[in-house]
Amino acid sequence: MQCYQSLYHKDHSVLSLAATQEYIFCGTQGSCIHAWGAQDFLPKKVLTGHTGSVFSLVLDVGHHTLYSASGDGTVRAWDTTTLTCRFVLHSGPNVGDILSLAYCPQFDTLFMGCQNTSIQWFSPSSPDSRPKSPKELEHISQNSKFFDSATSQTFALELDPSVEHYVVFDNNIQPHSHYGHVYSLLLGSLPNQGADPVLFSGSGDGEVKLWSVSASGISPLRSLKGDITNIFAMTLSEGLLFCGCQDGLIKIWDLETNQMMLRLKAHSDDVLTLVSAYPNLYSASADGSIKIWDRNFQCLWETDGPEGIVLTSILSGPYLVTGSSDQVVKFWHLPEHALGVPPSPHSSLTRPALLTTLEKWITYSSISGSPRYQHDCRRAARFLKTTCEQLGAESRLIPGGYGQNPLVFARFRANAPPDLTNLSLHPGRAPSATDSPSPGSKNAETPTVLVYGHYDVFSVDESLWDSPPFEMHGRDGFLYGRGVTDDKGPILAMLYAVFELHQAQELAHNVEFLIEGEEENGSVGLKEAVQGAGGLFGRPSVILLSNSYWIGEDLPCLTYGLRGAIHSTIQVICDRKDVHSGVSGGAVVEPLQIVLKLVSQLVDDQGRVSIPEFYDSVAPPQRVEDTYYRQIVQRIENRPLDEAELEKLKARLMARWRFPSLTVHKVDVSGPQSNDSIIPHSAQASVSLRVVPNQAIDTVAAQFTEHVQRLFDQLFPGLSPASASGCRLNVTIRNTADWWLGDTTNAYFQAAEQAITNQWGTKPMYIREGGTIGAVPWLEHHFESSAVNIPLGQSSDQAHLSNERIRLKNLLKGKEVMKDFFRGIGQPQAQTSVSENSAIVSPMVAATNTNEATESNSAKPDSDAGLEV
């Protein structure tokens, strides 16, 4: 059993929990109830109104009502659909805290266990129940002289006229039901006595009392007497009553013989919460531990280390949900066989599988470019290969070059009925004799989709992470870990989308996966590996990837363009060793000074690249582009903008996406990095250039090299020949990757747009990015196909940075987007639809996409997202 999601509540312990198909409700010590999405684990609303701690929550599912009991002496009824308060129930006088609740649907009656030892009840459907006026409520507005109830604070507030107020009548109170606080209430039935409801009450007096329930209230049946220990929690299973008690005890009663059959020493401190699902029992304690017990009361599992004091727990679908004193709600995923009950209707069998697979895959520190991690990279590749095979695909590893990580190939064969298969997926043309299907295809005309991604990840500095980077941790609706968004999470979303379609026999295309392990290292060896695989690949109709991000947090996007990149090193080296500045300073050429002079002249004061003819081939902006970028800015900002601010934001956005740039990343020197008295004999700067349509990557690389050499030559006329001797310049182009620009008017972009619209309820925003994925233009050129990039993550995903994350909602909904995309490209009408977004960007595509993508190695620095003034 593993915790895969945690929800954090600032400053307040979590005292009570309840769950519907839509929401997880958390009652806190701070008087609020937090409603979280049961599917995406994101905060939805904070329910306010109580003025004391929320000790208990219980659901009336039939009436869509949540009841909350508080230390302010009231119970509030909440509509679980609208998340609004329906009415406030005021308990009898001098009640103190209301500590526990139970609801009987048969008689529509709510029972309340109170601090003053009473049990009270209320039926909203009773003819005697009617709203009370403020005057009628005055008699309970005074604080108890004994209990520290905050009821008077409630009446100090303005009564909301839209909320009705009720009061518990004296004849609905069982006073002195125990000789201690009524900590726990439980509704159930007795063995061999039918389904007649019985109320169980547990108290600080160590006694469990059984009450017969009727339309008129409760009447005593019998008592289960034990030693005087607080009973904090109760649960029923197969005729047994389990009582969580102080000192770590679980008392187990046989309700048929009314005998205590076992005193189980379960924990080292008070057992505060129990839940059961035959054959298992789940207990949690003030010692911070959680345990699972089998039918023979043997411990099957327990948490590794102490958590906060575990105060409450429930079962919800495939999860054990716990709330604790450290303000955290945790979701523990339970294997189906451990639940003991059918999974909740809103739980998905494939959803936990995707997350479990991702959780295991993240543990492989598959950092490319370092021999230290080569074994883990291979293990990550083999894990993916095995996963694909388990999901029904044919899979194999494609070897990379010497010292390079293998590629993973997998194929799902089309299995949809013929009427679901569209045989003409090449936009703008019919299939021709040159279209080669995947090898072994059952139908020679079955189209193929190639899915591209990478399993290697960027390096990490563990000291900057809030949790171990190679362990997946869920917090507040997000999954954290290296690779969750770049690119392991999106790969699995695409993989499980194909698997589910294949399992349902709805896969209308052959789908091939090409997942490389060197993308973060410039995709070295990709070209040779793919070409060397010979006839393994079919000719894909489209190349699908998900390796970019939305421009903001809430606007779905569709990426149609990426800048290219040239990564270079400028090195100045002298034919001497490092020397001391106190001895040789002023008498020798200093390479670091020269490097600084060189890089300072690569851009002018306005930030424009100073390389001659650098901008000559850049496609000039068109008027339609100006309109397009203005629309993007207005949609992102979603607020009134004056013309000056709009122009400034538009210019910043175009600088990130539309125009080339030059960046100096770092400067290194020879010798000890910490010695500030040494003159190094060499210095080097790492410089990258981002290129755009229609710049030719090789031409720009040559222009850059020539320009740096020219600047270097110009430095020496002012130096003496003696000091200039032995100093030389090396300009190295480490790797290059071409720019990519998709055709947003083709069938695949239209299918992607429709899929995103279906799932998110709004049309995506077409965006370009400043980052680079060099494999994309090369794959397009090699397979004579076109690519579509469907981003899943948000701009705050922190790819390549510490605390990388992806929102769980985005990952799971992203899987559904991919399923709709695969369905959509099988629909012939998708080839003729053109969206408003496409109409805006298609003139840019026509004006800029005139160069054929060149073959090159690739490198992908961090992508840009978001706007700032």
N, C-alpha and C positions, 0 to 999 in steps of 0.2 A: 504494500500500500504506500503510495507516494503522494506528497503534497505537490500539486501542480499549479495552484493559484492561491494567492493571499490578498485579502482586502484590508486596507489600513484605515483606521478611524482615529483621527488626531485626538490625543489627550484623554480619551474615555474608554474604559473597559467595555467589552461586549458581554451583556448579561443574558440576552435571549435571542432566539432565532426562529424564523418561520419561512417557508418557501412555497411559492406557487410555480406554475409553468413559466410565468413571465418574470418573477421577481424573487430575490432573496431579501428578507427583511431582517434588520439587525437592531435590536433594542439596546441602548447604551446607558451607561451611568450618567451621561450628560443630558438626559431627558429627551433626546431625539431618537427617531427611528430612521435609519438609513435604508433606502430602497436601492438595490443593485440589480442590474440585468442578470437574469438566470442563465442566459445564453452567452452574453459577451462580457459579463462581470464588470461592467462600467457603471458608474453612479448615475442614477436616474432622478432621484428626488430625496430630500430630507423632510420627513414628516415631523412637524413641530406642534406643540400644544401642551404637552405635559410639562410640569415644573419639578418633577422628581425623576429618579432613576426608573428605567423601564425594565421591570423584573421579569415579566413573562409576556409571551406572544402566543396566540392560538388562532387557528383559522376556522371559519365557517365557510367551507368550500361551496356549498350549495347556494349561499347568498352572496358570494364574492366579498366576504367581510373578514377583516383582520381585527382581532381584539388585542389591545395592549393594556397591561396593568402596570401601575406606577406607584412610586413612593409618595405621590401627591394625593393618594386616596381615591383616584378616579380610574375608570376604564374608558378608553376611547375606541370607537368602532370606525374602521377605515374601509373605504371602498377600494378593493384591490385592483379594480380596473382603472379608475380615475385618480387613485391615490389622494383622495380627499376625505376629510373627516365627516362621517355621517351623523354621529351623535356622541355625547359625553355622558357616561354613567357615573353618578356620585354614590359611593358606598355609604353604608350607615354610619352614624356618628362614632367618633373615637376609634376608628378602624386602624389607624396607623398606615403602614405600608401594605399594599396588596402584592403578595409574594408569588402567587401561582394562579393559574387559570386552567380550566378544562371546559370543553364545549360538547354538549349532547345534541346531535342533529335530530334525533328521534323526537325530542320535545322542544327543540329550538331554545335550549336553555344554556346560559353561561354560568359557570361556577367559579367562585373566587375564594382562594385561601388567604387569610389575612394575618397580620401581625398580632392582632388582639385575640387570637385563638379561634375566631369565628370562621364559619363557612357561609358565604352569602351567594344568592343566585338571582338571576334576572332573565326574563324571556321577552325579547322585543316584540314577539307576535302575540303576547298575552293581552286579552282585552283590558286588563287592569293597568297595562303599561301605557302611559301617555306622557308627553313632554311636560316639564315643569317650568313655571315662570320663575324669574329671579327671586321674587318674594317668597315663593314656596321653597326655594333652595337656601334661604338665609339661615335656617336652623343648622345646616351642616357647614357653614362658612367659618366656624370658629375652630381654632386648633384644639386638638385633644390636650388635656392637661398632663397626660402620661406619655403619649406617643408624639414624636416629632414629625407630625404630618404637615405638609405644606399646602393643605387645602385652601387656606385663606388666601394664598397667593393667587390661586386660580380666580377667585372672585374679585381680587383687586384688579384684574384685567377686564377690559370691556368684553362682555359676552357677545360672541359672534352670532348675529341673528339668523344666519343661514345654518347654524348647527343646533340641533335639538339637544335638550338636557333632560336626563332621567335620573330618578333616585331609587335606591333599593328600599322596598318596604320592610317594616319590622317583621312581618310574617314570612319574609324571604331570608331570614337570618337564623342560622343555627349557632347560638352563642356558646362559647366554651366547648367547642367541638373537640378540643384537645387541651392538654396542660402545657402547651408550648406553641410557638409560631407554626403556622401551617405552611411549611416550605414547599410541599409538593402535592399536586392533584393529578389524578389519572383516571380516565374513563375507560371502562372495559366491560368484561362479562366474566361469569364464573363457569367452570367446566361442568358439563352435564346439566346446565340450567338454562339452556336456550340462549337467545340473544338479548335477554333483558339487561338493560344498562345498569352497571354498578359503578359508583364513584369510590375511588380509593384515595385516602388522604394520609399523608405522612407528615410527621411533626417533630419538633424538638424534644418531645417527651419519649421518643423511641417507639411509639406505637403506630401501627397502621390500622386505620378504621375503614370498614366497608359500609357503604350507604346504598340503599335501594333508591333508584331514581324514578320519579313519576312526574306527571304534569304539574303536580302541586308542590314538588320540591324533593327533599330527601328524607329518609328515615333510616335509623341505624340497623345494620344487619349483624355485624360481629366485629371483634377486634382481634388483631394479631399482635400479641404482646411480646416484646423482647426487652433486652436491657436498655437502660436510658441512654440512648445515643441519638444524636440528630439524624433524621432521615431527610436527605436533600433531594433525592431523585428516585423515580420508580419507572419500571417498564414491565410489560407482560410478554410472555412467550410460552406457548404450548402448555397452558395451565400452571405455569410458574410465575411468581411475582418476584422481581429482583428489586432490592432496595439499596441505593447508594447511601452509605452512612459515613459518619466521622471516623477518624483513625484508619482510613483506608479499607474499610470492610464493605463487602457486598453480601447482604443477607438474602437468602433464597428460600422462598416459602412455596410449599405445595398447596395450592388452593383447593384441592380435592380433599386432602386430609387436614388442612389448616395447621400443618406442622412446619417448623423451620427445618429444612433438610440440609442446609449448609451455611456456614459462616466462612466466606471466602476472603482471605487476606489478599486483596488485589493491588493495593497501592500503599505508599508510605504516608499518605496524607488523605484528607477527606475526599470521598468520592462524590463529586458535585453533579455529575450528569451521566445518564445511562440511556442508550437506545438499543433496540434489538430487532433483528431480522433473522428468523430461524434459518440455519442452526447457530447463528453467531450472536454474540453479545458484545457491545462496544461500550467501554467505560473510560472516563477521563477524570482527572483528579486535580486537587490543589497542588500536588507535587509537580504538575506540568506534564505528566505522562498520559499517553493514550494507549489503550490495550484492546486487542481483539481476543475473545474467548470462544472456544468451540463448545459443542453440545455436552462435552464431558468436563467443561469448566477448566480446560487446559489453555494456557496462553499461547496463541498462535503468532502474535506479532505485537511489538510495542515500539514507540518512538525511540529514536537513538539517544536523544538527550533531552534535558528539561526544557519545556516551553514556558510561556507564562501560565499562570493559574488558569486551567481550562474550566470555564464557568458554565458552558452550555453546548449542546450538540443536537443535531438532527440528521436524518437521512433524507437526501434529495436526489432522486435519480440514481446515477452510479457513484454518488459522492457521499462521504461522511463529512459533514460541515461542522466545524468547531469554532467557538468564540472564546476569547481569553482576556486576561487582565492586561496583556501587553497591547491591547487595542487592535488585535488582528483576528480576522475571520479566515480560516483555512479550509480549502477544499481538498479532501483526500480521496483520490480515485480508487474505487474498490473493484476488484475483479468481479465479473458477473456471478461466478459461483459463490462469492462471499456475500452477496446481497441478500440472498434468501427470499427475495421477492422479485417479480418481473421488473425490468427497468422502467423508469418513468416514461410516459408517452412522449415527453419533449426531449428525451435523451436520444442521441444518435449513436448507433453502433460504430460507425466509421469515424465519428468525431474523436472519441478517445484513442482510436487506433492511430490517427494522424498525429495526435499530440504525443502519444507514447513513442511512436517512431521518431519524431523530431527530438524528443527528450533524450533518447539513446544516441541519435546521430550527433547531437551537440557535444557529447562527451569525447568525441574524437577531435583532438586539437590539430586539425588538418590545415596547418599553416604552410603555404607553398613557399618555395624559394629558399628553404633552409634544410640541410641534411638532417638536422636534429629532429625534424618532424616528419621525415619521409615515411617512416613506418606507420605513424598515425594516419597519414594521408592515404596510404594503401589500405589500411583497415577501414577508413571511412568509405573508400571506393567499394571494397568488398561488402560492407554493410549495405550500401545502396543496391548493389547487384543482387544480394540475397533477398532484400526487401522486394525488389521488382519481381523476382522469381516467385516469392510467396504470394504476390498479388496476381499472378497468372501471366506474367510477361516472359518472353524469351530474353535472356540477358547474358552479357559477356563483358569482360574487360578488354579494352583496346590498349596495347602497350604504348607508352610514350617513349621518348628517346632515353638515352643513358642518363640516369640520375633524375628523370622526370616522372611525374605521377601518372598513373594510368587513367584512361578515360572510361566511362561507364556507358555501355550501349544497352538499350532495352527496346523491345518491340511488343506492342499490343496489336493483335490482328483484328480487323473489322469483323464484327459479328452481328450487326444490325440487319433486320430484314431488308430486302432489296428496295422496298419503297421508301426507306429512310436514308438511302445512300444516294448522294448527289454525285454524279459521275463527271461533272464539269466544274471543277473547283478552280481552274486557272483563270483569273480574272481577265476579261477582254479577249479570250480566245477559247476555242474548243480543244479538247484533248487531241494530241497528234500522235503519230507513230513513234515519235522520239520520246514520248513520255514513258519512262520506265517505272513500273510499280515496284514495291518492295519485293525482294526475293521471296519466293514461296507464297505469294499472295494468292488467295483462293480465286480472286477475280482480277484479271489482268488489268482492269480499268479502275480498280479501287484506289482512290487517291490516298496520299500520304501526308501527314503532318509531322514535322520535325520539331521537337521541343529541345531547346538549348538552355543550359544553365551551368553552374560550377559548384563543386562541393568544397573547394579550398576556401580558406578564410584569411582575413587580414590579421597581422600580428597583434598582440595584446600587451598592455602594461597592467598586470593584475592589481597593482597598488591603486589604480584609478577606478577600479570597479567596486560597486556596492555589494556584489555577490560574485562567487567564482565564475569566470567567463565561460568555462567549459562544463558548466552545470546549468540546466534550464530552470529558471525560477519565475513563477508567476506572481505579479504584484499589480493589484488594482486594475485588472483587465488587460495587462500587458504581459508578454513573455520576454524574459531577458536572457541573453546568452550570445556568445559569438557565433554568428551564422544564422540566427533566427530570421533575420530579414535579408541578409546578403550571404548566401542565396539559398540556404538549405530549406527554410520555411516555404518560400514560394515554389521551390522544386517539388516539395511534397504536396503542396496544394494542387499543382498540376498533375502529379502522379496519382493522387487519390481521386481527383476528378475523372481521369481516364479509367481508373480501376472501377469506380462506381458505374460509369456508363457501360463498361465492358461486362460487369457483373449483371447489369440489367439488360444486356444484349441490345444496347442502344448505341454502340460505337460504330459510326458509319464510315470511319476512315481507319486505315492503318496509322498508328501513332508510334513514332520512333523517338527515343530519348537519347540525346548526346550530352552527357554531363562531364565536363572536363575538370581537371584538378590543378590547373596552372593559370587560371584567369587572373588571379591577383599578382601573378609573377609575369605578366605580359603575354599569357597564352602561348608560352614557348612550346613548340612541338605540336600544336593543334593542327596546323596545316599538314605537316608530314604524316601525323597519325590518321587523319581523315582520308588523305589521299592513299595512304598505305592500306587502308581497310578494304580497298577494291570495291567489290560488288555488294558489300554488306548493306550499304544504304540504298534506298530507293531514291527517286527524284521527288523531293517534297514539293507540294503545292504551296505551302506556307511554312515559315520558320517562326515558332512561337517562343517568346522568352518573357520572363518577369524579373527584371533586374534594374528597377529604377523606383522612383518614389513620387507621391503626390507633391504638389507645390505647397500645400498647406495641410491642415489636419482633418478637414471635413469635406473637401471637394474631391470627388473621384476624378482621376486623370487618365489620359491615354497618351503615351509618349510616342512622338513621331519623328524625333530628331535628336542626334547626339553630336557633340563636337569630336573631332579627332585630336590626337595627341602626339607630340614629339618629345621624348625624354632624352635629355642630353647632359653631358658633364663638360664643364670648362675647367681645364687644369693648366696651371702654370708651375713648371718645375725647373729647378736650377741644379747644375752639376756640382753640388757640394752637400755637405751634411748640415744638419741644424746647428746654428751657432748662437752664442749668448749675445743678447742685445747690448749689454754693457761693454762688450769687447768689440763687436763688429757693427753695431748700429750706426747707420749713415755711410758705411763703407761697402755695403753689399746691396744687391737688388733684393727686394722683399716680395716674394710671390704673392703674399696675401694682399698687399697694397695694389698690385697689378690686377688681381682678380676682382677686387672691389671697384677699381676704376672701370674695368670692362663691364661688369654687370650694371654699374650705375649709368652706363650709356646705352643700355638696351631698350629703354623706354624714355620718352621725353617727359617734360613737366606736366603734360596733360594726360599721361598714362598711355599714350599711343606707342606701339612698337616702332622702333627706329630703323628696322631693317628696310633697306630700299626695296621698292616694288612689293612689299609685304601685303599691302591691301589691294593690289591691282586686280586680282582675280576674285576678290570677295564679291558675291552677288549683291548689287545695291538694293537697299530696302525699297519696296513698292508701297504705294499709298494704301493698298488693302492690308498690308502688314501693320501699318501704323494703326489702322482701325482695330485690327485683331489684337494687338498688344494692349491697346487702351481698354478693350473689353475685358481682357484677362485681369488687368490691374483692378478695374472696377469690381469685377466679380470676387477677386480675392479679398480686397479691402472691405467691400460691402458697407461703405459709408460714403457720405458726400466728400468729394475731393475738389479743391480748386485746381485751376489749370496748371499752375506752377508745380504743385505737388504731384499731379497726375503725370506730367511730363517727366519729372524727376524719377518717379517709380518706373515709368515705361522705359526710360533710358537705362536704368539699372537692370531691368529684366532683359532687355535686348543685349546688354553687355554680357550677361551671363549665358545667354542662349545663342544669340544671333551673330555675334562678332568674335573675331579671334583675340587671343590674349597671350601674354608672356608672364611667367611667374618664376621668381628666384626662390627656391625652397630652403636651401641651407648652404652653408659654407663650412668646409672642413680643412684642417691643416695637418701636416705631418708632425710627428713628435707627440709628447704628452699633452693631452687636452687641458690639463689643470695647471700647466707651467706657464705663467704669464711673463717670463723673462727670456723666452726662447724666440729666435727668429726662425720659423720653419723653412725648410728648403723647398717645400711644395705646398700649394693650396689649390682647392678645387671647389667649384660651385655647381650645385644641381639646379638645372634650369629646364622648365617645360614650356612648350608652346601649345596652345589649343587652336586648332584649325577648323575652318568651317567651309561649307560649299561656297565657291567652287575652287578652293585652294588645292593644288596638287601636293600631296604629302612629301614626295621626293624633292620637288622643286623648293618648297619652303625649307626643308632640312638643308639643302645645298646653300640657299640664300643665307640662312642663319650661320652656317659654318664659315662662309666667305666673309660675312659681316664681322664676326668676332675676330677673325684673322686680320682683317683690315684695321680694326680698332687697336689690336695688339701691335701691329706694325707702326701705327701712328704714335705710340707711346715712347718709342726709343730715340727719336731725334733729339729730345731734350736731355738724354742721359749720355754719360761718357762711354766710349767704346769698351773701356775696361770693365765697368760695372754692368754693361749689357751682355757681355760674353757669358755663354753657358746657360742662358735662360731661354726656355722654349715653351711653346703653347701646344696643347693637345685638346682638340674638340672632338668628343666622342658622342655619336648618336646611339644611345643605348637600345632604344626600341621605338617603334612608331605604330600608330593605329589610325586608320582612316575615319573620317566623319561618316555619319549615316543619316539619311533623310528618307522617311517612308512616304509612300503615296497614300494619303488619307482617303482618296476616292475609291480605292479598290474594295473588293468584297470582304476582305478580312478585317480591315479597319471598321467597316460598317457592322460586321458581325460582332466585333469587340465592343463597339459603341453600344449596340443593342443589348449585349450581355451585361455590361456595366449598368445600363439604364434599368434593366429588369431587376437587378439585385439591389441597387442603391436608390432607386426611385428618382434619379436625376441624371441628365445627360453628362457624360464626362467632359472635362476640359482638356482640349488638345494642347499638349505642351511639348517643348523641347527641353533638353538638359545640357548643362555645361560639361558633364562628365563624358567618359569614353568607354565603349565596349567594342574593342577592335575586332572581336570574332564575328560580330554581326555583319558588317559589310563584306568580310571575306566569305562567310557562309552564303550570303546572297549571291555573290559572284560565282562561287564554286558550284552551287546547286542551281544557278539560274532561277532563283526564287525570290520571294519578297518576305520581309520580316514584320512582325507585329510585336510590340513591347507593351504588355499590360501590367502596370505597376500595382502592387498590393499595399505597400507600406506608406506611412505618412512622412512628412518632412522631418519630423522629430525622431525618426527611428535610430539615429546615431550610427549608421553604417560606417565602419572603419574606426569608430571612436569608442570610448569607454561606455559601458552600460547600453550596448546595442540592444534594441528591442523591436517587437512588432506587436501591434494591438491584436488581441485574440479575435476580436470581431472582424478585423480586416483579413486575417489569415483564413478564418472559416468561411466568411462571405466570399473571399477571393477564390476558394475552391468552387463555390457555386457559380461564380462568374466564369471560371474556366469551363465548367460543365455546359453552361449556356453558350459559350463561345464555340465549343465543339459541336453542339447541336446546331448553332446558327450557321456555321459554314457548310452544313449539309443541306441548307435551304436554298433553292435556286433563286428565290426572290431577293436574297441578301446581296446579290451581285448588282442589282439595279438601284438600290436605295442610296441616296446621298444626303447626309445630314447637313444641318446649318453650319456646324463646326467645319465640316469638310469643305463646304462652299467658301468658307473664309480662308482656309489654308491652302486649297488646291492651286491658286495662282502662285503661291510661294514655291510649291513643289515644282510646278512647271518652269518657273524662272530659275530655280537653283539646282534642281536635280539633273544636271546635264553631263556631269562627269561619271564615268563608270567607276565603281568602287575598285580600289587597287588592293593587291594582295600585300599584307603586311603583318608583322607581329603586333600584338595588342597589349595595352596596359590601361587599367581603369583606376584613376584617382577618385577621390570622393566626389559624389555628385552634388550639385547645388540645388537648393530649394528654398522657398520663402522669399519675402520681400522686406526690405528695410529702407527707411529713408536715411 
